[in-house]
Amino acid sequence: MPKIGVLLSGCGVFDGAEIHESVFTLLALNQKGAEIVCCAPDVELDVIDHLTKEPAGEKRNVLTESARIARGDIRDVATVHVDELDALILPGGFGAAKNLSDFATKGADCTVNIPVEQLVGDMLEARKPVGAICIAPGTLAKVAASRGVKATLTIGNDAGTAQAINALGCEHEDRCVTEIAVDESNRVVSTPAYMLGQGPAEVYEGIRKLVDRVLEMC
């Protein structure tokens, strides 16, 4: 039974992990019989009111919020070691580019949360499969650049985000919502999800394909 890490970034599309993408990832992994290790960084960051889409004027802990999706079965990413996992998947949502890194605001000049960089970078160096969904390839590209890995990734077809990924030394490929980009040499898989998706069914299709390919690589 493969042991797959799922790196969450909070709870909610505007300030954390995208809930549909996270649950679809967990569902697809469970359907294949994988053992799942949910994790998230133990940091406090700003909250967005998802009804008004405006700042709520408060902070919440990313690990605590991520525990909502994981039903409490979650670990601080700083305690997860590369040797424990056969693969790692990063769901999207704004938190993947705001809480795991500051790619959302700084693009190619971003920095990555240190424990996140450690785990993701170690997975890449160990040549263990890494999947990235929606905007998460932005954070993955920064880590890849820091480890000298020129990964091929997709976030869909957004020109500005693709340019930032290319500026980091990675290579962006356009894909539609139900497709995946597969980098066989670096063992990286990505899919656009809600960067392009108009509804849950098509987003799930892309994520299901990503999970299947990641598991095949294990």
Residue pairs with C-beta under 8 A, 6 or more apart in sequence:
1 33
1 34
1 35
2 34
2 35
2 86
2 87
2 215
2 218
3 34
3 35
3 37
3 84
3 85
3 86
4 29
4 34
4 35
4 36
4 37
4 85
4 86
4 87
4 88
4 89
4 214
4 215
4 218
5 36
5 37
5 38
5 39
5 80
5 84
5 85
5 87
5 88
5 89
5 119
6 22
6 25
6 26
6 29
6 36
6 37
6 38
6 39
6 70
6 88
6 89
6 91
7 39
7 40
7 77
7 88
7 89
7 90
7 91
7 100
7 116
7 119
7 120
8 16
8 17
8 22
8 38
8 39
8 40
8 66
8 69
8 70
8 74
8 91
8 95
9 16
9 17
9 40
9 41
9 62
9 66
9 90
9 91
9 93
9 95
9 96
9 98
9 99
9 100
10 16
10 17
10 40
10 45
10 60
10 62
10 65
10 66
10 93
10 95
10 99
11 17
11 19
11 65
11 66
11 68
11 69
12 18
12 19
12 48
12 50
12 65
12 93
12 95
13 19
13 50
13 93
13 94
13 194
14 48
14 50
14 53
14 93
14 94
15 45
15 46
15 47
15 48
15 94
15 95
15 98
15 99
16 62
16 65
16 66
16 93
16 94
16 95
16 99
17 40
17 66
17 69
17 91
17 92
17 93
17 95
17 96
18 91
18 92
18 93
18 94
18 96
18 133
18 134
18 193
18 194
19 69
19 93
20 194
20 200
20 203
20 204
21 91
21 92
21 93
21 133
21 134
21 193
21 194
21 203
21 207
22 69
22 91
22 93
23 69
24 200
24 203
24 204
24 207
24 208
25 89
25 91
25 133
25 207
25 211
26 36
26 38
26 69
27 204
28 204
28 207
28 208
28 211
28 212
29 36
29 89
29 211
29 215
30 36
32 211
32 212
32 215
34 215
37 75
37 80
37 84
37 85
38 66
38 69
38 70
38 73
38 74
38 75
39 74
39 75
39 76
39 77
39 79
39 80
39 119
40 62
40 63
40 65
40 66
40 67
40 74
40 76
40 77
41 62
41 63
41 76
41 77
41 78
41 99
41 100
41 113
41 115
41 116
42 61
42 62
42 63
42 76
42 77
42 78
43 61
43 62
43 63
43 99
43 113
44 59
44 60
44 61
44 62
45 59
45 60
45 62
45 98
45 99
46 55
46 56
46 58
46 59
47 55
47 56
47 57
47 58
47 59
47 60
48 54
48 55
48 56
48 94
49 55
49 56
62 95
62 99
63 74
63 76
66 74
67 74
76 115
77 113
77 115
77 116
77 119
78 115
78 118
80 119
81 119
81 122
82 119
82 122
82 123
82 126
82 128
85 123
85 128
86 128
86 129
86 218
87 123
87 128
87 129
87 130
87 131
87 214
87 215
87 217
87 218
88 119
88 120
88 123
88 128
88 129
88 130
88 131
89 130
89 131
89 132
89 133
89 210
89 211
89 214
90 96
90 100
90 120
90 130
90 131
90 132
90 133
90 136
90 139
90 140
91 133
91 134
91 136
92 132
92 133
92 134
92 135
92 136
92 193
92 194
92 195
93 134
93 135
93 194
94 104
94 135
96 133
96 134
96 135
96 136
96 138
96 139
97 103
97 104
97 110
97 135
97 136
97 138
97 139
98 104
98 105
99 113
100 112
100 113
100 116
100 136
100 139
101 110
101 111
101 112
101 113
101 116
101 138
101 139
101 142
102 110
102 111
103 110
103 135
103 138
103 139
103 142
103 164
104 135
104 138
107 138
107 160
107 164
107 167
108 142
108 164
108 167
108 168
110 138
110 139
110 142
111 142
112 120
112 139
112 142
112 143
112 146
116 139
116 143
117 143
117 146
120 130
120 139
120 140
120 143
121 143
121 146
121 147
123 129
123 130
124 130
124 143
124 144
124 147
124 149
124 151
124 186
124 188
125 147
125 149
127 186
127 187
128 187
128 218
129 187
129 188
129 189
129 214
129 217
129 218
130 140
130 187
130 188
130 189
130 214
131 188
131 189
131 190
131 191
131 210
131 211
131 213
131 214
132 139
132 140
132 153
132 188
132 189
132 190
133 190
133 191
133 193
133 206
133 207
133 210
134 155
134 191
134 192
134 193
134 194
134 195
135 155
135 161
135 195
136 190
137 153
137 154
137 155
137 165
137 190
138 155
138 161
138 164
138 165
140 151
140 153
140 188
140 190
141 151
141 153
141 164
141 165
141 168
141 169
141 170
142 168
144 150
144 151
144 168
144 169
144 170
144 186
144 188
145 168
145 169
145 170
149 186
150 169
150 170
150 171
150 186
151 170
151 171
151 183
151 186
151 188
152 170
152 171
152 172
152 173
152 181
152 182
152 183
152 186
152 188
153 165
153 170
153 171
153 172
153 173
153 181
153 183
153 188
153 190
154 172
154 173
154 174
154 175
154 179
154 180
154 181
154 190
154 191
154 192
155 161
155 162
155 165
155 172
155 190
155 192
155 195
156 174
156 175
156 176
156 177
156 192
156 195
156 196
157 174
157 175
157 192
157 196
158 195
161 195
162 172
162 174
163 172
165 171
165 172
166 172
173 181
175 181
175 190
175 191
175 192
176 192
176 196
177 191
177 192
177 193
177 195
177 196
177 197
177 198
177 202
177 203
177 205
177 206
178 202
178 205
178 206
178 209
179 191
179 192
179 206
179 209
180 189
180 190
180 191
180 206
180 209
180 210
180 213
181 189
181 190
181 191
182 188
182 189
182 213
183 189
187 217
189 210
189 213
189 214
189 217
190 210
191 206
191 207
191 209
191 210
192 206
193 203
193 206
193 207
194 203
197 203
197 206
